[in-house]
């Protein structure tokens, strides 16, 4: 790698890291002053009121990084507008909870802005020697993809440092892949700006957290994850489309399991509960920090498999993916993440 590229990467990451790290104490005071606090209840795992609005600090770090290292374009304008919509909605929700319908409309608007105005689209795909052009369906498919990323990160945000850590792993992995593939475009810049911003926040958010990302943070991180994936994989093969999805395997699987679990119970899929993957690990007597580190470890393995696959060592990539699949299946069968204990076949019930 050229020295100039290394210097540029370090400049983007360190600058945004320090900016967010230093601005967080001010954001905490603002959150406390306006009452943007996460109050403990029977569904939460923290024990004292904690400031939200951490997402505002990440967003400001992103803007600061863009002003220093980014270049104006219509695509970038759409990203700025979309991110402002999700951060504004999340910030208001962090202060005074909004109806889920209002939050969904804001997310939908943000997704529409980057697809229609920014032209960030999943336009076609090549798989098994078959080429498929999505045509007009590119728009709803891409909107669905953005909404999915937004809500995956939002749902996984249940423990200190979990959502931010998974997001940081994603940005770091995509950054490494971009370097290996020689991509130095907008996705390259945004990836390292976001990595620095999220890591700066994570210093304050790792257990025991002194500030939470809130909806402003989880939605913004999910939005930028979707945007960077779309920037890097506009016209895709099945493999290249799966790479960003596999890096996000933990939040995606957690979301899928939550939907199945609630449908089996006849509940609304938006109904909150304490059956997510991190809750299952806590129920197995892992500590708060150990639970987060275990999930980090599994997510890093998915990310590592993706990097190895890009390097064209497909056999080793398949081996790691197979091992991870076995781990996931075992986890599903030995926990209540999909089906409650009493509804499982007798052989799978705990002794």
C-alpha positions in Angstrom: 0.0 0.0 0.0 1.3 3.5 -0.9 2.5 5.6 2.0 0.1 8.4 0.9 -2.9 6.1 1.2 -1.8 5.0 4.7 -1.4 8.6 5.9 -4.8 9.5 4.4 -6.5 6.6 6.2 -4.8 7.4 9.5 -5.8 11.1 9.2 -9.4 10.3 8.6 -9.7 7.8 11.4 -7.6 9.7 14.0 -9.2 13.1 13.3 -12.8 11.9 13.6 -11.9 9.6 16.6 -10.5 12.5 18.6 -13.3 14.9 17.6 -16.0 12.5 18.8 -14.0 11.5 21.9 -13.7 15.1 22.9 -17.3 16.3 22.1 -19.0 13.5 24.0 -18.8 15.1 27.5 -20.6 18.2 26.0 -23.2 16.0 24.4 -23.8 14.3 27.8 -24.4 17.6 29.5 -26.9 18.6 26.8 -28.7 15.2 27.1 -29.0 15.6 30.8 -30.2 19.2 30.5 -33.0 18.4 28.1 -34.0 15.1 29.7 -32.8 12.8 26.9 -32.2 10.0 29.4 -32.6 6.2 29.2 -34.5 5.3 32.3 -34.1 1.7 33.6 -37.1 -0.6 33.5 -37.8 -4.4 33.5 -36.8 -4.8 29.9 -33.5 -2.8 30.2 -30.2 -4.2 31.6 -28.7 -1.0 32.9 -29.5 0.2 36.5 -29.3 4.0 36.4 -30.5 6.8 34.1 -28.0 7.2 31.3 -27.8 10.0 28.7 -28.8 9.2 25.2 -27.9 11.4 22.1 -24.6 9.6 21.5 -25.7 9.3 17.9 -25.6 13.1 17.6 -21.8 13.0 18.5 -21.2 10.3 15.8 -23.2 12.4 13.3 -21.2 15.5 14.1 -18.0 13.5 13.7 -19.2 12.3 10.3 -19.9 15.9 9.2 -16.5 17.1 10.5 -14.8 14.3 8.6 -16.7 15.1 5.5 -15.8 18.8 5.6 -12.1 17.8 5.9 -11.9 14.9 3.5 -15.0 14.7 1.4 -16.0 16.2 -1.9 -19.4 17.6 -2.9 -21.6 15.7 -5.3 -25.3 15.0 -5.9 -24.8 11.5 -4.4 -23.2 13.0 -1.3 -26.0 15.6 -1.0 -28.5 12.7 -0.9 -26.5 11.0 1.8 -26.4 14.2 3.9 -30.1 14.8 3.5 -31.0 11.2 4.3 -28.7 11.1 7.3 -30.1 14.3 8.6 -33.6 12.9 8.5 -32.7 9.8 10.5 -30.6 11.7 13.0 -33.3 14.3 13.5 -36.0 11.7 14.0 -33.8 9.7 16.3 -32.8 12.7 18.4 -36.5 13.8 18.8 -37.3 10.2 19.8 -34.4 10.1 22.3 -35.9 13.2 24.0 -39.6 12.2 23.8 -40.5 8.8 22.3 -42.3 9.0 18.9 -44.9 6.6 17.5 -43.3 3.8 15.5 -45.3 4.9 12.4 -43.6 8.4 12.5 -40.2 6.9 12.8 -40.9 4.5 9.9 -42.0 7.3 7.7 -38.8 9.2 8.4 -36.7 6.1 7.6 -38.7 5.6 4.4 -38.1 9.2 3.3 -34.3 8.8 4.0 -34.2 5.6 2.0 -36.2 7.2 -0.9 -33.8 10.2 -1.0 -30.7 8.1 -1.5 -32.4 5.9 -4.1 -34.3 8.4 -6.2 -32.0 11.5 -5.8 -28.7 9.8 -5.0 -29.2 7.0 -7.5 -27.8 4.4 -5.1 -29.5 1.4 -6.5 -29.1 -2.4 -6.5 -29.8 -2.5 -10.3 -28.9 -6.0 -11.3 -27.3 -9.2 -10.2 -25.3 -12.1 -11.7 -25.7 -15.5 -10.0 -25.0 -19.0 -11.3 -24.3 -17.7 -14.8 -27.8 -16.0 -14.8 -28.0 -12.2 -15.2 -31.1 -10.5 -13.7 -31.8 -6.8 -14.4 -34.2 -5.6 -11.7 -35.4 -2.6 -13.8 -38.0 -0.5 -12.1 -38.0 -2.9 -9.2 -34.5 -1.7 -8.3 -36.1 1.2 -6.3 -38.3 -0.9 -3.9 -35.5 -3.5 -3.5 -33.0 -0.9 -2.6 -35.4 0.9 -0.2 -36.1 -2.4 1.5 -32.4 -3.0 1.8 -31.8 0.4 3.5 -34.8 -0.1 5.9 -33.4 -3.5 6.7 -30.0 -2.2 7.7 -31.5 0.7 9.7 -33.6 -1.7 11.8 -31.1 -4.4 12.2 -28.7 -2.1 14.0 -31.6 -0.5 15.9 -32.7 -3.9 17.2 -29.3 -5.2 18.2 -28.6 -2.0 20.3 -29.4 -3.7 23.7 -26.1 -3.8 25.5 -23.3 -1.3 26.1 -21.0 -1.1 23.1 -22.9 -3.8 21.1 -24.3 -1.8 18.2 -21.3 0.5 17.9 -18.9 -2.4 18.1 -20.6 -4.3 15.4 -20.8 -1.2 13.2 -17.1 -0.5 13.8 -16.3 -4.1 12.7 -18.3 -3.6 9.6 -16.6 -0.3 8.7 -13.2 -1.7 9.4 -13.9 -4.8 7.2 -15.3 -2.8 4.3 -12.3 -0.5 4.6 -9.9 -3.4 4.3 -11.8 -4.9 1.4 -11.8 -1.5 -0.3 -8.0 -1.3 0.1 -7.5 -4.8 -1.3 -9.7 -4.1 -4.3 -8.1 -0.7 -4.9 -11.3 1.3 -4.4 -10.6 4.8 -3.3 -13.9 6.5 -4.0 -16.6 8.0 -1.8 -17.3 4.7 -0.1 -13.6 4.6 0.9 -13.8 8.1 2.5 -17.1 7.5 4.3 -16.0 4.1 5.6 -12.9 5.5 7.5 -14.7 8.7 8.6 -17.4 6.5 10.1 -14.9 4.1 11.6 -13.1 6.9 13.5 -16.4 8.5 14.7 -17.8 5.2 16.0 -14.6 4.3 17.7 -14.5 7.7 19.4 -18.0 7.1 20.7 -17.3 3.5 21.7 -14.7 4.7 24.2 -17.6 6.2 26.2 -20.1 3.5 25.3 -18.3 0.3 26.1 -19.4 -1.3 29.4 -19.9 0.4 31.8 -21.4 3.0 29.3 -21.7 6.6 30.3 -23.7 7.5 27.2 -26.0 5.5 24.9 -26.2 5.9 21.1 -30.0 6.1 21.3 -32.2 5.9 18.2 -30.2 8.8 16.8 -27.1 6.7 16.8 -28.4 3.2 15.9 -30.5 4.5 13.0 -27.6 6.7 11.7 -25.1 3.8 11.9 -27.5 1.5 10.2 -28.2 4.1 7.5 -24.5 4.6 6.8 -23.9 0.9 6.7 -26.5 0.6 4.0 -25.2 3.6 2.0 -21.6 2.3 2.1 -22.7 -1.1 0.9 -24.7 0.5 -2.0 -21.7 2.7 -2.9 -19.4 -0.3 -3.1 -21.8 -2.7 -4.8 -24.0 -0.8 -7.2 -23.9 -3.5 -9.9 -23.4 -6.8 -8.2 -22.7 -10.5 -8.4 -24.4 -12.7 -5.8 -21.0 -13.0 -4.0 -20.3 -9.3 -3.8 -23.9 -8.6 -2.5 -23.5 -11.3 0.2 -20.2 -9.9 1.5 -21.7 -6.8 3.4 -24.7 -9.0 4.5 -22.4 -11.6 5.9 -20.4 -9.0 7.9 -23.7 -8.0 9.4 -24.7 -11.6 10.0 -25.3 -11.2 13.8 -27.7 -8.3 13.6 -29.4 -9.7 10.5 -29.9 -13.1 12.1 -31.0 -11.5 15.4 -33.7 -9.5 13.5 -34.9 -12.6 11.5 -35.1 -14.7 14.7 -37.1 -11.9 16.4 -39.6 -11.7 13.6 -40.1 -15.5 13.5 -40.3 -15.6 17.4 -43.0 -13.0 17.5 -45.0 -14.4 14.6 -45.0 -17.8 16.2 -46.4 -16.2 19.4 -49.0 -14.2 17.4 -47.4 -10.9 18.5 -46.6 -7.8 16.5 -43.1 -8.0 15.0 -42.3 -4.5 16.5 -43.1 -5.7 20.1 -40.0 -5.5 22.2 -38.9 -8.4 24.3 -35.9 -9.9 26.2 -35.2 -12.8 23.8 -32.5 -11.3 21.6 -29.1 -13.0 21.1 -27.5 -10.9 23.8 -30.2 -11.7 26.3 -29.8 -15.4 25.6 -26.0 -15.2 26.4 -26.8 -13.2 29.6 -29.3 -15.9 30.6 -26.4 -18.4 30.3 -24.6 -16.4 33.1 -22.1 -14.6 30.9 -21.3 -11.2 32.2 -22.4 -8.0 30.3 -18.9 -7.4 29.0 -18.2 -11.1 28.1 -21.5 -11.3 26.2 -20.6 -8.3 24.1 -17.0 -9.7 23.5 -18.5 -13.1 22.4 -20.7 -11.4 19.9 -17.8 -9.3 18.7 -15.7 -12.4 18.2 -18.4 -14.2 16.1 -18.9 -11.1 14.0 -15.2 -10.8 13.5 -15.1 -14.4 12.2 -17.8 -13.5 9.7 -15.9 -10.5 8.7 -12.6 -12.5 8.4 -14.4 -15.0 6.2 -15.5 -12.2 3.9 -12.0 -10.8 3.6 -10.6 -14.2 2.9 -13.3 -14.8 0.2 -12.3 -11.5 -1.4 -8.7 -12.6 -1.5 -10.0 -15.5 -3.7 -9.2 -18.2 -1.1 -12.8 -19.4 -1.4 -12.1 -22.9 0.1 -10.9 -21.4 3.4 -13.8 -18.9 3.3 -16.3 -21.7 2.9 -14.8 -23.6 5.8 -15.1 -20.6 8.2 -18.7 -20.0 7.0 -19.6 -23.6 7.6 -18.1 -23.5 11.1 -20.1 -20.3 11.8 -23.3 -21.9 10.5 -22.9 -24.8 12.9 -22.4 -22.4 15.7 -25.5 -20.4 14.8 -27.7 -23.6 14.5 -26.4 -24.9 17.8 -27.2 -21.5 19.4 -30.8 -21.6 18.0 -31.4 -25.1 19.2 -30.0 -24.6 22.7 -31.7 -21.2 23.5 -35.1 -19.6 23.4 -34.2 -17.1 20.6 -36.7 -18.6 18.2 -38.9 -21.1 20.2 -39.6 -21.1 23.9 -38.3 -24.0 25.9 -41.8 -25.5 26.5 -42.5 -25.7 22.8 -39.3 -27.5 21.8 -39.2 -31.2 21.0 -38.4 -33.2 24.2 -34.8 -34.1 23.1 -33.9 -30.4 22.8 -35.2 -29.3 26.1 -32.9 -28.4 28.9 -32.4 -31.2 31.5 
